[in-house]
Amino acid sequence: MRKLTPYLLLAPALLFTLFVLVYPLVQNLINSLSDVSMITGNSGWIGLHNYQHVFEDTLFWRSFRNTAVYAVAGTLLALLIGLAFALLLNIKLGKFSSIMGCLYTVPWVISPVVAGFAWKWLLNDNFGIVNYWLSSVGIVPVGTSWLGHPGTALLSVMVARVWQFYPFAMVMFLAGIQSIPQEQYEAAAVDGATMVRRFFYITLPNLRAVGSVLLVLGVIWSFNDFNMVFVMTRGGPMNTSMVLPVLVREFSFVHFNLGRGSALSMVIFMLLTTLSFLYLKLVSRGEQA
């Protein structure tokens, strides 16, 4: 009985994992290989036909491009802003630094849905405060539709995503900066290195591992982001801000084609699994270093 005790203690967690993770994944895989509709039900096994339809759909490739731009460009911009604020917070200013640090982290603790609605109101073409400020100084015309114009919709959502992600990058960079041995800076100062040279030759090299992990992690989170895009634009106008997670919803619950939506979600799952392995490899390399 004592030999069985560890397995009995693990059984609830294993059953929960099977029910919450494994079963939905297997069922989704089966749906992706079947002709499943919310109207007609399951019409039988069709093999890779759903995957073929997904890869032949021009909207998939447009959404993939939008998702890549949204994830990679947005994450890089968030990392740059996070690094800048981390450098500012590293300056010892007493309680002021602590207060500002708390204020800077506010976007990270706000729900993506709440943040999406807040930015939707800020960018409103009629009464948004962003339009009011920019039009009052003549930068943009009155009534500019940031979320309703094909050229600015994805950029506007990206700005909201950067605003929400940069505090996490800031905290991670700040922890990395404060872990750098001060002896390196002191030795560089003795050799006459300027502040700029110390940043490029000491700070940045020491933050390379943190930056790599943040980049992969930010791309994974942004690649899988549904809430922000759906709340702000729902993929419009004219699919110019359509991303893959929102396209899954379109296939499944707008066109009622669960089979095709499941196939697309499996494609996203494989992409994110690849990025996750890269993330774990970077983390293990950082621990070894």
C-alpha atoms as an extended CHARMM CRD file, in Angstrom:
* protein
*
       289  EXT
         1         1  MET       CA              0.0000000000        0.0000000000        0.0000000000  PROA      1               0.0000000000
         2         2  ARG       CA              2.8980000000        2.3700000000        0.7700000000  PROA      2               0.0000000000
         3         3  LYS       CA              4.1840000000        1.8960000000       -2.7790000000  PROA      3               0.0000000000
         4         4  LEU       CA              0.8310000000        3.0220000000       -4.1610000000  PROA      4               0.0000000000
         5         5  THR       CA              0.5620000000        6.1080000000       -1.9220000000  PROA      5               0.0000000000
         6         6  PRO       CA              2.6030000000        8.4480000000       -4.2090000000  PROA      6               0.0000000000
         7         7  TYR       CA              0.5080000000        7.4450000000       -7.2160000000  PROA      7               0.0000000000
         8         8  LEU       CA             -2.7320000000        7.9400000000       -5.3020000000  PROA      8               0.0000000000
         9         9  LEU       CA             -1.5830000000       11.4060000000       -4.2400000000  PROA      9               0.0000000000
        10        10  LEU       CA             -0.7220000000       12.2510000000       -7.8550000000  PROA      10              0.0000000000
        11        11  ALA       CA             -3.9840000000       10.8500000000       -9.2330000000  PROA      11              0.0000000000
        12        12  PRO       CA             -6.1430000000       14.0120000000       -8.7300000000  PROA      12              0.0000000000
        13        13  ALA       CA             -3.5750000000       16.2280000000      -10.4840000000  PROA      13              0.0000000000
        14        14  LEU       CA             -3.1600000000       13.7020000000      -13.3140000000  PROA      14              0.0000000000
        15        15  LEU       CA             -6.9290000000       13.3700000000      -13.7880000000  PROA      15              0.0000000000
        16        16  PHE       CA             -7.2940000000       17.1470000000      -13.7970000000  PROA      16              0.0000000000
        17        17  THR       CA             -4.5120000000       17.4560000000      -16.4140000000  PROA      17              0.0000000000
        18        18  LEU       CA             -6.1120000000       14.7620000000      -18.5740000000  PROA      18              0.0000000000
        19        19  PHE       CA             -9.5150000000       16.4230000000      -18.3550000000  PROA      19              0.0000000000
        20        20  VAL       CA             -8.3860000000       20.0340000000      -18.8810000000  PROA      20              0.0000000000
        21        21  LEU       CA             -5.4440000000       19.6380000000      -21.2910000000  PROA      21              0.0000000000
        22        22  VAL       CA             -5.1460000000       16.2200000000      -22.9140000000  PROA      22              0.0000000000
        23        23  TYR       CA             -8.8110000000       15.5010000000      -23.6780000000  PROA      23              0.0000000000
        24        24  PRO       CA             -9.5250000000       18.9130000000      -25.3470000000  PROA      24              0.0000000000
        25        25  LEU       CA             -6.3020000000       18.6150000000      -27.3750000000  PROA      25              0.0000000000
        26        26  VAL       CA             -7.1420000000       15.1060000000      -28.6060000000  PROA      26              0.0000000000
        27        27  GLN       CA            -10.7470000000       16.1020000000      -29.3460000000  PROA      27              0.0000000000
        28        28  ASN       CA             -9.5650000000       19.1560000000      -31.2400000000  PROA      28              0.0000000000
        29        29  LEU       CA             -7.2000000000       16.9880000000      -33.2940000000  PROA      29              0.0000000000
        30        30  ILE       CA            -10.0700000000       14.6030000000      -34.1400000000  PROA      30              0.0000000000
        31        31  ASN       CA            -12.2840000000       17.5510000000      -35.1340000000  PROA      31              0.0000000000
        32        32  SER       CA             -9.5390000000       18.9350000000      -37.3670000000  PROA      32              0.0000000000
        33        33  LEU       CA             -9.5330000000       15.6440000000      -39.2980000000  PROA      33              0.0000000000
        34        34  SER       CA            -13.3280000000       15.4970000000      -39.5820000000  PROA      34              0.0000000000
        35        35  ASP       CA            -16.0810000000       17.4260000000      -41.3260000000  PROA      35              0.0000000000
        36        36  VAL       CA            -17.6090000000       19.0350000000      -38.2450000000  PROA      36              0.0000000000
        37        37  SER       CA            -20.1930000000       21.7940000000      -38.4560000000  PROA      37              0.0000000000
        38        38  MET       CA            -22.2310000000       23.4950000000      -35.7400000000  PROA      38              0.0000000000
        39        39  ILE       CA            -25.2560000000       23.1270000000      -38.0330000000  PROA      39              0.0000000000
        40        40  THR       CA            -24.9690000000       19.6010000000      -39.4570000000  PROA      40              0.0000000000
        41        41  GLY       CA            -22.7730000000       17.9960000000      -36.7990000000  PROA      41              0.0000000000
        42        42  ASN       CA            -19.9950000000       15.5100000000      -37.5740000000  PROA      42              0.0000000000
        43        43  SER       CA            -20.2740000000       14.2400000000      -41.1410000000  PROA      43              0.0000000000
        44        44  GLY       CA            -17.2980000000       11.8900000000      -40.9390000000  PROA      44              0.0000000000
        45        45  TRP       CA            -13.5640000000       11.5800000000      -41.3910000000  PROA      45              0.0000000000
        46        46  ILE       CA            -11.9840000000       13.6890000000      -44.1640000000  PROA      46              0.0000000000
        47        47  GLY       CA             -8.2790000000       13.4380000000      -43.3210000000  PROA      47              0.0000000000
        48        48  LEU       CA             -6.1650000000       16.5330000000      -44.0150000000  PROA      48              0.0000000000
        49        49  HSD       CA             -8.8460000000       18.2530000000      -46.0900000000  PROA      49              0.0000000000
        50        50  ASN       CA             -9.4030000000       20.9750000000      -43.4490000000  PROA      50              0.0000000000
        51        51  TYR       CA             -5.6780000000       21.7160000000      -43.3010000000  PROA      51              0.0000000000
        52        52  GLN       CA             -5.5990000000       21.9800000000      -47.0830000000  PROA      52              0.0000000000
        53        53  HSD       CA             -8.4460000000       24.5140000000      -47.0150000000  PROA      53              0.0000000000
        54        54  VAL       CA             -6.6780000000       26.5230000000      -44.3090000000  PROA      54              0.0000000000
        55        55  PHE       CA             -3.3760000000       26.7440000000      -46.1880000000  PROA      55              0.0000000000
        56        56  GLU       CA             -5.1350000000       27.5720000000      -49.4680000000  PROA      56              0.0000000000
        57        57  ASP       CA             -7.1200000000       30.4010000000      -47.8800000000  PROA      57              0.0000000000
        58        58  THR       CA             -5.5930000000       33.8020000000      -48.6310000000  PROA      58              0.0000000000
        59        59  LEU       CA             -7.1080000000       35.1360000000      -45.4120000000  PROA      59              0.0000000000
        60        60  PHE       CA             -4.9750000000       32.6600000000      -43.4390000000  PROA      60              0.0000000000
        61        61  TRP       CA             -1.7500000000       34.0110000000      -44.9330000000  PROA      61              0.0000000000
        62        62  ARG       CA             -2.8760000000       37.5920000000      -44.4180000000  PROA      62              0.0000000000
        63        63  SER       CA             -3.7300000000       36.8080000000      -40.8030000000  PROA      63              0.0000000000
        64        64  PHE       CA             -0.4090000000       35.0110000000      -40.3560000000  PROA      64              0.0000000000
        65        65  ARG       CA              1.4490000000       38.0740000000      -41.6320000000  PROA      65              0.0000000000
        66        66  ASN       CA             -0.5790000000       40.3650000000      -39.3500000000  PROA      66              0.0000000000
        67        67  THR       CA              0.0610000000       38.0690000000      -36.3870000000  PROA      67              0.0000000000
        68        68  ALA       CA              3.7980000000       37.9600000000      -37.0850000000  PROA      68              0.0000000000
        69        69  VAL       CA              4.0080000000       41.7490000000      -37.3400000000  PROA      69              0.0000000000
        70        70  TYR       CA              1.8130000000       42.2100000000      -34.2580000000  PROA      70              0.0000000000
        71        71  ALA       CA              3.8470000000       39.7160000000      -32.2090000000  PROA      71              0.0000000000
        72        72  VAL       CA              7.4200000000       40.4320000000      -33.2890000000  PROA      72              0.0000000000
        73        73  ALA       CA              7.3140000000       44.2050000000      -33.8680000000  PROA      73              0.0000000000
        74        74  GLY       CA              5.1030000000       44.7990000000      -30.8270000000  PROA      74              0.0000000000
        75        75  THR       CA              7.3520000000       42.7140000000      -28.5720000000  PROA      75              0.0000000000
        76        76  LEU       CA             10.5360000000       44.4100000000      -29.7870000000  PROA      76              0.0000000000
        77        77  LEU       CA              9.0330000000       47.8600000000      -29.1730000000  PROA      77              0.0000000000
        78        78  ALA       CA              7.8360000000       46.7970000000      -25.7110000000  PROA      78              0.0000000000
        79        79  LEU       CA             11.3400000000       45.5240000000      -24.8780000000  PROA      79              0.0000000000
        80        80  LEU       CA             12.9350000000       48.8140000000      -25.9170000000  PROA      80              0.0000000000
        81        81  ILE       CA             10.4870000000       50.8300000000      -23.8160000000  PROA      81              0.0000000000
        82        82  GLY       CA             10.8290000000       48.4010000000      -20.9040000000  PROA      82              0.0000000000
        83        83  LEU       CA             14.6300000000       48.6770000000      -21.0320000000  PROA      83              0.0000000000
        84        84  ALA       CA             14.4510000000       52.4810000000      -21.0850000000  PROA      84              0.0000000000
        85        85  PHE       CA             12.1990000000       52.6020000000      -18.0260000000  PROA      85              0.0000000000
        86        86  ALA       CA             14.3320000000       49.9850000000      -16.2560000000  PROA      86              0.0000000000
        87        87  LEU       CA             17.3950000000       52.1940000000      -16.7150000000  PROA      87              0.0000000000
        88        88  LEU       CA             15.4640000000       55.1520000000      -15.3260000000  PROA      88              0.0000000000
        89        89  LEU       CA             14.2100000000       53.2040000000      -12.3120000000  PROA      89              0.0000000000
        90        90  ASN       CA             17.7310000000       51.9580000000      -11.6140000000  PROA      90              0.0000000000
        91        91  ILE       CA             18.6880000000       55.5420000000      -10.7610000000  PROA      91              0.0000000000
        92        92  LYS       CA             18.4260000000       55.8190000000       -6.9780000000  PROA      92              0.0000000000
        93        93  LEU       CA             15.8750000000       58.5200000000       -6.1800000000  PROA      93              0.0000000000
        94        94  GLY       CA             14.5610000000       57.2290000000       -2.8730000000  PROA      94              0.0000000000
        95        95  LYS       CA             10.8180000000       56.7910000000       -2.4900000000  PROA      95              0.0000000000
        96        96  PHE       CA             10.1860000000       58.4720000000       -5.8300000000  PROA      96              0.0000000000
        97        97  SER       CA             11.6620000000       55.4690000000       -7.6590000000  PROA      97              0.0000000000
        98        98  SER       CA              9.4150000000       53.0800000000       -5.7100000000  PROA      98              0.0000000000
        99        99  ILE       CA              6.3010000000       55.1610000000       -6.4130000000  PROA      99              0.0000000000
       100       100  MET       CA              7.0750000000       55.4440000000      -10.1150000000  PROA      100             0.0000000000
       101       101  GLY       CA              7.8720000000       51.7270000000      -10.2780000000  PROA      101             0.0000000000
       102       102  CYS       CA              4.4040000000       50.9430000000       -8.9170000000  PROA      102             0.0000000000
       103       103  LEU       CA              2.7530000000       53.3170000000      -11.3830000000  PROA      103             0.0000000000
       104       104  TYR       CA              4.6760000000       51.8900000000      -14.3460000000  PROA      104             0.0000000000
       105       105  THR       CA              3.4780000000       48.3450000000      -13.5540000000  PROA      105             0.0000000000
       106       106  VAL       CA             -0.2280000000       49.2780000000      -13.5640000000  PROA      106             0.0000000000
       107       107  PRO       CA             -0.8000000000       48.3320000000      -17.2570000000  PROA      107             0.0000000000
       108       108  TRP       CA              0.5010000000       44.8100000000      -16.6130000000  PROA      108             0.0000000000
       109       109  VAL       CA             -2.0690000000       44.0370000000      -13.8870000000  PROA      109             0.0000000000
       110       110  ILE       CA             -5.0480000000       45.2970000000      -15.9190000000  PROA      110             0.0000000000
       111       111  SER       CA             -7.1280000000       42.6640000000      -17.6970000000  PROA      111             0.0000000000
       112       112  PRO       CA             -6.5500000000       42.5980000000      -21.4900000000  PROA      112             0.0000000000
       113       113  VAL       CA            -10.3020000000       43.0060000000      -22.0360000000  PROA      113             0.0000000000
       114       114  VAL       CA            -10.4340000000       46.0810000000      -19.7950000000  PROA      114             0.0000000000
       115       115  ALA       CA             -7.2870000000       47.4780000000      -21.4200000000  PROA      115             0.0000000000
       116       116  GLY       CA             -8.7730000000       46.8730000000      -24.8760000000  PROA      116             0.0000000000
       117       117  PHE       CA            -11.9700000000       48.7370000000      -24.0400000000  PROA      117             0.0000000000
       118       118  ALA       CA             -9.9840000000       51.5750000000      -22.4460000000  PROA      118             0.0000000000
       119       119  TRP       CA             -7.8530000000       52.0170000000      -25.5730000000  PROA      119             0.0000000000
       120       120  LYS       CA            -10.9290000000       51.7300000000      -27.7680000000  PROA      120             0.0000000000
       121       121  TRP       CA            -12.4060000000       54.7170000000      -25.9420000000  PROA      121             0.0000000000
       122       122  LEU       CA             -9.1010000000       56.6260000000      -25.9930000000  PROA      122             0.0000000000
       123       123  LEU       CA             -8.8320000000       56.1640000000      -29.7810000000  PROA      123             0.0000000000
       124       124  ASN       CA            -12.4850000000       56.8870000000      -30.5090000000  PROA      124             0.0000000000
       125       125  ASP       CA            -12.8210000000       59.1400000000      -33.5570000000  PROA      125             0.0000000000
       126       126  ASN       CA            -15.5500000000       61.3250000000      -32.0100000000  PROA      126             0.0000000000
       127       127  PHE       CA            -14.6820000000       61.7850000000      -28.3400000000  PROA      127             0.0000000000
       128       128  GLY       CA            -11.3440000000       60.0100000000      -27.8410000000  PROA      128             0.0000000000
       129       129  ILE       CA             -8.7550000000       61.9690000000      -25.8910000000  PROA      129             0.0000000000
       130       130  VAL       CA             -5.9570000000       60.9200000000      -28.2870000000  PROA      130             0.0000000000
       131       131  ASN       CA             -7.7870000000       62.5380000000      -31.1940000000  PROA      131             0.0000000000
       132       132  TYR       CA             -8.4950000000       65.6190000000      -29.1120000000  PROA      132             0.0000000000
       133       133  TRP       CA             -4.8340000000       66.1130000000      -28.1820000000  PROA      133             0.0000000000
       134       134  LEU       CA             -3.3970000000       65.4140000000      -31.6350000000  PROA      134             0.0000000000
       135       135  SER       CA             -6.0110000000       67.4320000000      -33.5280000000  PROA      135             0.0000000000
       136       136  SER       CA             -5.6850000000       70.3930000000      -31.1340000000  PROA      136             0.0000000000
       137       137  VAL       CA             -2.0350000000       70.8000000000      -32.1570000000  PROA      137             0.0000000000
       138       138  GLY       CA             -2.7290000000       70.0970000000      -35.8410000000  PROA      138             0.0000000000
       139       139  ILE       CA             -0.9830000000       66.7180000000      -36.1140000000  PROA      139             0.0000000000
       140       140  VAL       CA             -4.0870000000       64.8400000000      -37.3410000000  PROA      140             0.0000000000
       141       141  PRO       CA             -7.4280000000       66.0720000000      -38.6840000000  PROA      141             0.0000000000
       142       142  VAL       CA            -10.4820000000       66.0950000000      -36.4260000000  PROA      142             0.0000000000
       143       143  GLY       CA            -12.3670000000       62.7850000000      -36.4310000000  PROA      143             0.0000000000
       144       144  THR       CA             -9.4450000000       60.5320000000      -37.4030000000  PROA      144             0.0000000000
       145       145  SER       CA            -10.6240000000       56.9160000000      -37.1540000000  PROA      145             0.0000000000
       146       146  TRP       CA             -7.6260000000       55.0320000000      -35.7750000000  PROA      146             0.0000000000
       147       147  LEU       CA             -9.4460000000       51.7090000000      -35.4360000000  PROA      147             0.0000000000
       148       148  GLY       CA            -11.6380000000       52.1570000000      -38.5160000000  PROA      148             0.0000000000
       149       149  HSD       CA             -8.9110000000       52.8950000000      -41.0620000000  PROA      149             0.0000000000
       150       150  PRO       CA             -7.1360000000       49.9570000000      -42.7590000000  PROA      150             0.0000000000
       151       151  GLY       CA             -3.7650000000       51.6750000000      -42.4710000000  PROA      151             0.0000000000
       152       152  THR       CA             -3.8560000000       52.3060000000      -38.7170000000  PROA      152             0.0000000000
       153       153  ALA       CA             -6.0590000000       49.5880000000      -37.1890000000  PROA      153             0.0000000000
       154       154  LEU       CA             -3.3330000000       46.9830000000      -36.5920000000  PROA      154             0.0000000000
       155       155  LEU       CA             -0.8570000000       49.6690000000      -35.4880000000  PROA      155             0.0000000000
       156       156  SER       CA             -3.3700000000       50.9920000000      -32.9410000000  PROA      156             0.0000000000
       157       157  VAL       CA             -3.9400000000       47.5450000000      -31.4510000000  PROA      157             0.0000000000
       158       158  MET       CA             -0.1800000000       47.0210000000      -31.3630000000  PROA      158             0.0000000000
       159       159  VAL       CA              0.2620000000       50.2350000000      -29.3790000000  PROA      159             0.0000000000
       160       160  ALA       CA             -2.2340000000       48.9770000000      -26.8070000000  PROA      160             0.0000000000
       161       161  ARG       CA             -0.4120000000       45.6390000000      -26.6150000000  PROA      161             0.0000000000
       162       162  VAL       CA              2.9570000000       47.3660000000      -26.1540000000  PROA      162             0.0000000000
       163       163  TRP       CA              1.4670000000       49.5230000000      -23.4030000000  PROA      163             0.0000000000
       164       164  GLN       CA              0.3500000000       46.4150000000      -21.5390000000  PROA      164             0.0000000000
       165       165  PHE       CA              3.4880000000       44.2970000000      -22.0290000000  PROA      165             0.0000000000
       166       166  TYR       CA              6.2880000000       46.7940000000      -21.4120000000  PROA      166             0.0000000000
       167       167  PRO       CA              5.9290000000       46.7770000000      -17.5550000000  PROA      167             0.0000000000
       168       168  PHE       CA              6.7620000000       43.0550000000      -17.4620000000  PROA      168             0.0000000000
       169       169  ALA       CA              9.8370000000       43.6620000000      -19.6270000000  PROA      169             0.0000000000
       170       170  MET       CA             10.7570000000       46.6110000000      -17.4110000000  PROA      170             0.0000000000
       171       171  VAL       CA             10.6660000000       44.5240000000      -14.2170000000  PROA      171             0.0000000000
       172       172  MET       CA             12.7040000000       41.7160000000      -15.7810000000  PROA      172             0.0000000000
       173       173  PHE       CA             15.3030000000       44.1110000000      -17.1920000000  PROA      173             0.0000000000
       174       174  LEU       CA             15.5110000000       45.9680000000      -13.8790000000  PROA      174             0.0000000000
       175       175  ALA       CA             16.1970000000       42.6900000000      -12.0690000000  PROA      175             0.0000000000
       176       176  GLY       CA             18.8620000000       41.8710000000      -14.6460000000  PROA      176             0.0000000000
       177       177  ILE       CA             20.5210000000       45.3020000000      -14.3190000000  PROA      177             0.0000000000
       178       178  GLN       CA             20.6140000000       45.1070000000      -10.5360000000  PROA      178             0.0000000000
       179       179  SER       CA             22.2350000000       41.6450000000      -10.7040000000  PROA      179             0.0000000000
       180       180  ILE       CA             25.2190000000       42.9370000000      -12.7150000000  PROA      180             0.0000000000
       181       181  PRO       CA             28.3140000000       43.0920000000      -10.4490000000  PROA      181             0.0000000000
       182       182  GLN       CA             29.2130000000       46.6930000000       -9.6520000000  PROA      182             0.0000000000
       183       183  GLU       CA             32.8930000000       45.7930000000       -9.9500000000  PROA      183             0.0000000000
       184       184  GLN       CA             32.4900000000       45.7240000000      -13.7530000000  PROA      184             0.0000000000
       185       185  TYR       CA             31.2400000000       49.3190000000      -13.7990000000  PROA      185             0.0000000000
       186       186  GLU       CA             33.9280000000       50.4520000000      -11.3690000000  PROA      186             0.0000000000
       187       187  ALA       CA             36.6790000000       48.8690000000      -13.4420000000  PROA      187             0.0000000000
       188       188  ALA       CA             35.2950000000       50.4800000000      -16.6120000000  PROA      188             0.0000000000
       189       189  ALA       CA             35.1120000000       53.8650000000      -14.8850000000  PROA      189             0.0000000000
       190       190  VAL       CA             38.7470000000       53.5440000000      -13.8150000000  PROA      190             0.0000000000
       191       191  ASP       CA             39.6620000000       52.8320000000      -17.4630000000  PROA      191             0.0000000000
       192       192  GLY       CA             37.8770000000       56.0300000000      -18.4780000000  PROA      192             0.0000000000
       193       193  ALA       CA             34.8220000000       54.4490000000      -20.1410000000  PROA      193             0.0000000000
       194       194  THR       CA             31.9220000000       56.8580000000      -20.6340000000  PROA      194             0.0000000000
       195       195  MET       CA             28.3640000000       56.0830000000      -19.5370000000  PROA      195             0.0000000000
       196       196  VAL       CA             27.4000000000       55.2450000000      -23.1150000000  PROA      196             0.0000000000
       197       197  ARG       CA             30.2850000000       52.8210000000      -23.5480000000  PROA      197             0.0000000000
       198       198  ARG       CA             29.4970000000       51.1790000000      -20.1950000000  PROA      198             0.0000000000
       199       199  PHE       CA             25.9250000000       50.6730000000      -21.3670000000  PROA      199             0.0000000000
       200       200  PHE       CA             26.9190000000       49.0440000000      -24.6660000000  PROA      200             0.0000000000
       201       201  TYR       CA             29.8600000000       46.9940000000      -23.3680000000  PROA      201             0.0000000000
       202       202  ILE       CA             28.6460000000       46.0030000000      -19.8800000000  PROA      202             0.0000000000
       203       203  THR       CA             24.8940000000       46.4520000000      -19.4490000000  PROA      203             0.0000000000
       204       204  LEU       CA             23.6600000000       45.1260000000      -22.7970000000  PROA      204             0.0000000000
       205       205  PRO       CA             25.8880000000       42.0010000000      -22.8970000000  PROA      205             0.0000000000
       206       206  ASN       CA             24.7720000000       41.0790000000      -19.3760000000  PROA      206             0.0000000000
       207       207  LEU       CA             21.1170000000       41.5290000000      -20.3720000000  PROA      207             0.0000000000
       208       208  ARG       CA             21.3780000000       39.3700000000      -23.5090000000  PROA      208             0.0000000000
       209       209  ALA       CA             19.9500000000       36.2530000000      -21.8390000000  PROA      209             0.0000000000
       210       210  VAL       CA             17.0790000000       38.1830000000      -20.2300000000  PROA      210             0.0000000000
       211       211  GLY       CA             16.2990000000       39.9350000000      -23.5150000000  PROA      211             0.0000000000
       212       212  SER       CA             16.2710000000       36.6650000000      -25.4740000000  PROA      212             0.0000000000
       213       213  VAL       CA             13.8640000000       35.0350000000      -23.0300000000  PROA      213             0.0000000000
       214       214  LEU       CA             11.6220000000       38.1100000000      -23.0040000000  PROA      214             0.0000000000
       215       215  LEU       CA             11.5720000000       38.2360000000      -26.7990000000  PROA      215             0.0000000000
       216       216  VAL       CA             10.4820000000       34.6100000000      -27.1880000000  PROA      216             0.0000000000
       217       217  LEU       CA              8.0130000000       34.8300000000      -24.2980000000  PROA      217             0.0000000000
       218       218  GLY       CA              6.5120000000       38.0720000000      -25.6180000000  PROA      218             0.0000000000
       219       219  VAL       CA              6.1220000000       36.6340000000      -29.1210000000  PROA      219             0.0000000000
       220       220  ILE       CA              4.3860000000       33.5450000000      -27.6980000000  PROA      220             0.0000000000
       221       221  TRP       CA              1.9550000000       35.6260000000      -25.6550000000  PROA      221             0.0000000000
       222       222  SER       CA              1.2720000000       38.0850000000      -28.4660000000  PROA      222             0.0000000000
       223       223  PHE       CA              0.9060000000       35.3020000000      -31.0460000000  PROA      223             0.0000000000
       224       224  ASN       CA             -1.7970000000       33.7810000000      -28.8760000000  PROA      224             0.0000000000
       225       225  ASP       CA             -3.4820000000       37.0870000000      -28.0180000000  PROA      225             0.0000000000
       226       226  PHE       CA             -7.2120000000       37.0620000000      -28.7680000000  PROA      226             0.0000000000
       227       227  ASN       CA             -8.7280000000       39.4990000000      -26.2860000000  PROA      227             0.0000000000
       228       228  MET       CA             -7.0140000000       42.7440000000      -27.2730000000  PROA      228             0.0000000000
       229       229  VAL       CA             -7.6300000000       42.4130000000      -31.0180000000  PROA      229             0.0000000000
       230       230  PHE       CA            -11.1830000000       41.1130000000      -30.6740000000  PROA      230             0.0000000000
       231       231  VAL       CA            -12.2480000000       43.8410000000      -28.2580000000  PROA      231             0.0000000000
       232       232  MET       CA            -10.7130000000       46.6880000000      -30.2570000000  PROA      232             0.0000000000
       233       233  THR       CA            -11.3020000000       45.7720000000      -33.9230000000  PROA      233             0.0000000000
       234       234  ARG       CA            -12.5940000000       42.1720000000      -34.2340000000  PROA      234             0.0000000000
       235       235  GLY       CA            -10.0940000000       41.7970000000      -37.0720000000  PROA      235             0.0000000000
       236       236  GLY       CA            -11.4190000000       44.7090000000      -39.1310000000  PROA      236             0.0000000000
       237       237  PRO       CA            -11.6860000000       46.8370000000      -41.0560000000  PROA      237             0.0000000000
       238       238  MET       CA            -11.5380000000       44.6040000000      -44.1460000000  PROA      238             0.0000000000
       239       239  ASN       CA             -9.4880000000       42.0200000000      -42.2090000000  PROA      239             0.0000000000
       240       240  THR       CA             -6.5130000000       44.4040000000      -41.9740000000  PROA      240             0.0000000000
       241       241  SER       CA             -6.0660000000       43.6130000000      -38.2730000000  PROA      241             0.0000000000
       242       242  MET       CA             -7.1740000000       39.9750000000      -38.4570000000  PROA      242             0.0000000000
       243       243  VAL       CA             -4.8760000000       37.6920000000      -36.4500000000  PROA      243             0.0000000000
       244       244  LEU       CA             -4.8640000000       33.9060000000      -36.2160000000  PROA      244             0.0000000000
       245       245  PRO       CA             -6.6830000000       33.5020000000      -32.8430000000  PROA      245             0.0000000000
       246       246  VAL       CA             -9.5270000000       35.7510000000      -34.0590000000  PROA      246             0.0000000000
       247       247  LEU       CA             -9.6100000000       33.8420000000      -37.3590000000  PROA      247             0.0000000000
       248       248  VAL       CA            -10.1800000000       30.6110000000      -35.4110000000  PROA      248             0.0000000000
       249       249  ARG       CA            -13.2960000000       32.1970000000      -33.9730000000  PROA      249             0.0000000000
       250       250  GLU       CA            -14.3970000000       33.3220000000      -37.4490000000  PROA      250             0.0000000000
       251       251  PHE       CA            -14.0770000000       29.8150000000      -38.8710000000  PROA      251             0.0000000000
       252       252  SER       CA            -15.7090000000       28.1150000000      -35.8850000000  PROA      252             0.0000000000
       253       253  PHE       CA            -18.4740000000       30.4280000000      -34.6730000000  PROA      253             0.0000000000
       254       254  VAL       CA            -19.1870000000       32.7490000000      -37.6120000000  PROA      254             0.0000000000
       255       255  HSD       CA            -18.9470000000       30.2830000000      -40.4970000000  PROA      255             0.0000000000
       256       256  PHE       CA            -19.9010000000       27.3860000000      -38.1430000000  PROA      256             0.0000000000
       257       257  ASN       CA            -17.0700000000       25.2240000000      -39.5190000000  PROA      257             0.0000000000
       258       258  LEU       CA            -15.5990000000       23.6580000000      -36.3920000000  PROA      258             0.0000000000
       259       259  GLY       CA            -13.4180000000       21.3100000000      -38.4130000000  PROA      259             0.0000000000
       260       260  ARG       CA            -11.5960000000       24.1330000000      -40.1700000000  PROA      260             0.0000000000
       261       261  GLY       CA            -11.3610000000       26.1580000000      -36.9700000000  PROA      261             0.0000000000
       262       262  SER       CA             -9.8700000000       23.1290000000      -35.1850000000  PROA      262             0.0000000000
       263       263  ALA       CA             -7.3420000000       22.6630000000      -37.9870000000  PROA      263             0.0000000000
       264       264  LEU       CA             -6.2380000000       26.2820000000      -37.6980000000  PROA      264             0.0000000000
       265       265  SER       CA             -5.9860000000       26.0180000000      -33.9150000000  PROA      265             0.0000000000
       266       266  MET       CA             -3.7680000000       22.9310000000      -34.3290000000  PROA      266             0.0000000000
       267       267  VAL       CA             -1.5090000000       24.9280000000      -36.6700000000  PROA      267             0.0000000000
       268       268  ILE       CA             -1.2600000000       27.6660000000      -34.0170000000  PROA      268             0.0000000000
       269       269  PHE       CA             -0.5880000000       25.0050000000      -31.3720000000  PROA      269             0.0000000000
       270       270  MET       CA              2.3320000000       23.5750000000      -33.3770000000  PROA      270             0.0000000000
       271       271  LEU       CA              3.7990000000       27.0360000000      -33.9580000000  PROA      271             0.0000000000
       272       272  LEU       CA              3.5560000000       27.9380000000      -30.2760000000  PROA      272             0.0000000000
       273       273  THR       CA              4.9730000000       24.5520000000      -29.2320000000  PROA      273             0.0000000000
       274       274  THR       CA              8.0300000000       25.2380000000      -31.3880000000  PROA      274             0.0000000000
       275       275  LEU       CA              8.4540000000       28.6730000000      -29.8010000000  PROA      275             0.0000000000
       276       276  SER       CA              7.9670000000       27.1440000000      -26.3350000000  PROA      276             0.0000000000
       277       277  PHE       CA             10.8050000000       24.6670000000      -26.9330000000  PROA      277             0.0000000000
       278       278  LEU       CA             12.9800000000       27.5950000000      -27.9870000000  PROA      278             0.0000000000
       279       279  TYR       CA             11.9910000000       29.4350000000      -24.8030000000  PROA      279             0.0000000000
       280       280  LEU       CA             12.8650000000       26.4460000000      -22.6030000000  PROA      280             0.0000000000
       281       281  LYS       CA             16.1950000000       26.0460000000      -24.3960000000  PROA      281             0.0000000000
       282       282  LEU       CA             17.0400000000       29.7020000000      -23.7710000000  PROA      282             0.0000000000
       283       283  VAL       CA             16.0440000000       29.3990000000      -20.1040000000  PROA      283             0.0000000000
       284       284  SER       CA             18.1690000000       26.2650000000      -19.5850000000  PROA      284             0.0000000000
       285       285  ARG       CA             21.1160000000       27.9370000000      -21.3460000000  PROA      285             0.0000000000
       286       286  GLY       CA             20.7450000000       30.9490000000      -19.0630000000  PROA      286             0.0000000000
       287       287  GLU       CA             20.7130000000       28.7200000000      -15.9480000000  PROA      287             0.0000000000
       288       288  GLN       CA             23.8620000000       26.9190000000      -17.1160000000  PROA      288             0.0000000000
       289       289  ALA       CA             25.5870000000       30.2350000000      -17.7060000000  PROA      289             0.0000000000
